[in-house]
């Protein structure tokens, strides 16, 4: 398990726990900082992310193959797949 997936999982657990506890809604002030850190980690993994882009809790497989432009929002519970196993349908002879 590489560092990105470990940190992503910790951030996910952190936000999930604090969403369920109404008293600790202070996390809303912290979550933009965590999102910026997550974007920084994704860029280090090789993902190309434009300016003014927000990425919430989502699953990104092979981030080095993903490119997102400017002014996008990736919402929670989104799963971005960059490949699949159906190439045999098109290339098989």
C-alpha positions as CSV (number, residue, x, y, z in Angstrom):
1,X,0.0,0.0,0.0
2,X,1.6,3.3,-1.0
3,X,1.6,6.5,1.0
4,X,-1.2,8.1,-1.0
5,X,-3.7,5.4,-0.4
6,X,-2.9,5.3,3.3
7,X,-3.3,9.0,3.8
8,X,-6.4,9.0,1.7
9,X,-7.9,6.3,3.9
10,X,-7.0,8.2,7.1
11,X,-8.6,11.4,5.7
12,X,-11.7,9.4,4.7
13,X,-12.0,7.9,8.2
14,X,-11.3,11.3,9.9
15,X,-14.0,13.0,7.9
16,X,-16.5,10.1,8.2
17,X,-16.2,10.0,12.0
18,X,-16.6,13.8,12.4
19,X,-19.6,13.9,10.0
20,X,-21.5,11.6,12.3
21,X,-20.9,13.6,15.5
22,X,-23.0,16.8,15.5
23,X,-21.0,18.4,18.3
24,X,-17.8,18.3,16.3
25,X,-19.0,20.2,13.2
26,X,-15.8,22.2,13.6
27,X,-14.3,19.9,11.0
28,X,-16.0,21.9,8.3
29,X,-13.3,24.5,9.0
30,X,-10.6,21.9,8.7
31,X,-11.8,20.0,5.7
32,X,-10.7,22.6,3.1
33,X,-7.2,22.3,4.4
34,X,-7.4,18.5,4.1
35,X,-8.7,18.7,0.6
36,X,-5.8,21.0,-0.5
37,X,-3.4,18.5,1.1
38,X,-5.1,15.7,-0.8
39,X,-4.8,17.5,-4.1
40,X,-1.1,18.1,-3.3
41,X,-0.6,14.3,-2.8
42,X,-2.5,13.5,-6.0
43,X,-0.2,15.8,-7.9
44,X,2.8,14.1,-6.4
45,X,1.4,10.8,-7.6
46,X,1.3,12.2,-11.2
47,X,-2.3,13.3,-11.5
48,X,-2.7,16.5,-13.5
49,X,-5.2,18.8,-11.7
50,X,-6.2,22.3,-12.9
51,X,-6.7,25.4,-10.9
52,X,-9.7,25.9,-8.7
53,X,-10.5,22.2,-8.6
54,X,-12.1,20.6,-5.6
55,X,-11.9,16.8,-4.9
56,X,-14.1,15.4,-2.1
57,X,-14.0,11.9,-0.8
58,X,-13.8,9.8,-3.9
59,X,-12.0,6.8,-5.2
60,X,-9.3,7.4,-7.8
61,X,-7.6,4.4,-9.3
62,X,-4.3,5.0,-11.0
63,X,-4.2,8.8,-10.4
64,X,-1.1,9.1,-12.6
65,X,-3.4,8.5,-15.6
66,X,-6.1,11.0,-14.7
67,X,-6.2,14.6,-15.9
68,X,-8.8,17.1,-14.6
69,X,-9.1,20.6,-16.0
70,X,-9.8,23.9,-14.3
71,X,-12.9,24.7,-12.2
72,X,-14.1,21.1,-11.6
73,X,-15.7,19.6,-8.5
74,X,-15.4,15.8,-8.0
75,X,-18.2,15.0,-5.5
76,X,-18.2,12.3,-2.7
77,X,-18.9,8.7,-3.7
78,X,-17.5,9.1,-7.2
79,X,-15.2,6.4,-8.5
80,X,-13.0,7.2,-11.5
81,X,-11.7,4.2,-13.4
82,X,-9.1,4.8,-16.0
83,X,-9.0,1.3,-17.5
84,X,-11.0,-1.9,-17.8
85,X,-10.5,-5.4,-19.1
86,X,-12.7,-5.1,-22.2
87,X,-9.8,-4.5,-24.7
88,X,-10.1,-8.0,-25.9
89,X,-13.5,-7.2,-27.4
90,X,-12.0,-4.7,-29.7
91,X,-8.6,-6.2,-30.5
92,X,-9.4,-9.9,-30.6
93,X,-9.4,-11.3,-34.1
